[in-house]
Amino acid sequence: MDVNAAVAAAAAIAGVCTGVIAMLAFRWSERDQKRPTRTSLHTDPVLPPGVDTVLSVLRSSAVVLDEADSVVKASSAAYALGLVRGGKLAVEPMLQMARDTRRDGEIRQVELDLPRRGTGRGEALAVSARVAPLGSRLVLLLVEDLTEARRIEAVRRDFVANVSHELKTPVGALSLLSEAVMDASDDPEAVERFAGRMQIEATRLTSLVQELIDLSRVQNDDPLEDAEPVRVDELVAEAIDRSRHQASHKQITMAAGGTAELQIWGNRGQLAAALGNLVENAVNYSPARTRVGISARRITAPGGGGTSQASGSGGLIEVAVTDQGIGISDKDKERIFERFYRVDPARSRATGGTGLGLAIVKHVAASHGGEVTVWSSEGQGSTFTLRLPEAAAPRDRGTGHGGGLSEETTPPGESAETTSYEPIPAPEVLP
């Protein structure tokens, strides 16, 4: 019994020692796992607390780089701009900035032009890059896209230059003519001639200022705030009346045709100005003893299922203004809706044009949810077409007559529900 008791006691002591050794080994292993190693210091960088949240709400594209120039954190905007590819910063100037900042801790900023991702053509991306140290091991890169801001600034700069140039011409002419009148005070015929020229220049200056006001208004105002159903035949009659004197002077026949009792949803004043500009341009740039036609009809909106305010049909009203003028070249058709752009500057000044009329038409069409297009062939004339949302459908479509518009007339074999860029005939002649 004594021997067995001794063996049992020895076994118990050995078990206790084994347990103590195992517990010490486990504790030692945990301590080794928590202890940072040289490898972990370089492969597992951690963002400082709160940085991840701040980066997620920044409007700028954000990229965080570690000591090996690897990307630790990048926003979706940074990937969209093509700054990060394959876990690396893909823009060499920005990468060099990051290395310099990591070396001396100095904050750096630079503006760069980057090629658009996926293409070597087109407008470059203008960006502003700012690099700053983030802790002792990380570098933060913030990139702001300046492309749109630069485009707006260029448009504003060109607009100011163009306005200054356009105002300088009539103002300078008025100054010279006034001096001529003073010098010819004893010559009644010369005074009358110079006074007539002064009146022409004053009218041109007034027209330019008014069109600048109109352009500013259509760009800044929301036309649908005061929208209402507007009868197309009334707009056509008003546009014809606006250019009747000039057309009569050049012996130009003005004609109107198309579907009766059509209505457009929008601001009456802006719609009248847009259509009036198209008709006035057609008259001014047409040779004498030709014809200008205005035709209106209903077409099906693209997709057939669109909706327009105050109308459940989703249809569009197409108003085409056709002339028999000199036509427009292909290169000019791409720019005729720009402000102050003229196909023939000398002819525009002779006709009193300011280069703003078509820009106003474009803005009115866009703000009303429509568009304006042009078909033209040199030597054969042009057709400008306004397409705008239809208002509530009137009764007895296509059967009544109103406001000087005749029944719709279309070329043979062409349906009235199709869109055509060819000149639309205008059968009814208005004196």
RABEL-V146718 format. One record per run of one state. SS is the DSSP state (hx for helix, st for strand, lp for the rest). FROM is the first residue (numbers start at 1). TO is the last residue. If there is no record, write none. Layout:
ss:SS from:FROM to:TO
ss:SS from:FROM to:TO
This chain:
ss:lp from:1 to:1
ss:hx from:2 to:34
ss:lp from:35 to:37
ss:hx from:38 to:43
ss:lp from:44 to:50
ss:hx from:51 to:57
ss:lp from:58 to:60
ss:st from:61 to:65
ss:lp from:66 to:69
ss:st from:70 to:74
ss:lp from:75 to:75
ss:hx from:76 to:80
ss:lp from:81 to:83
ss:st from:84 to:85
ss:lp from:86 to:87
ss:st from:88 to:89
ss:lp from:90 to:91
ss:hx from:92 to:104
ss:lp from:105 to:107
ss:st from:108 to:114
ss:lp from:115 to:124
ss:st from:125 to:134
ss:lp from:135 to:137
ss:st from:138 to:145
ss:lp from:146 to:146
ss:hx from:147 to:183
ss:lp from:184 to:187
ss:hx from:188 to:220
ss:lp from:221 to:222
ss:hx from:223 to:226
ss:lp from:227 to:227
ss:st from:228 to:231
ss:hx from:232 to:242
ss:lp from:243 to:243
ss:hx from:244 to:249
ss:lp from:250 to:252
ss:st from:253 to:258
ss:lp from:259 to:262
ss:st from:263 to:266
ss:lp from:267 to:267
ss:hx from:268 to:284
ss:lp from:285 to:290
ss:st from:291 to:299
ss:lp from:300 to:307
ss:st from:308 to:308
ss:lp from:309 to:310
ss:st from:311 to:311
ss:lp from:312 to:315
ss:st from:316 to:322
ss:lp from:323 to:329
ss:hx from:330 to:333
ss:lp from:334 to:344
ss:hx from:345 to:351
ss:lp from:352 to:356
ss:hx from:357 to:367
ss:lp from:368 to:370
ss:st from:371 to:377
ss:lp from:378 to:380
ss:st from:381 to:390
ss:lp from:391 to:401
ss:st from:402 to:402
ss:lp from:403 to:404
ss:st from:405 to:405
ss:lp from:406 to:427
ss:st from:428 to:430
ss:lp from:431 to:431
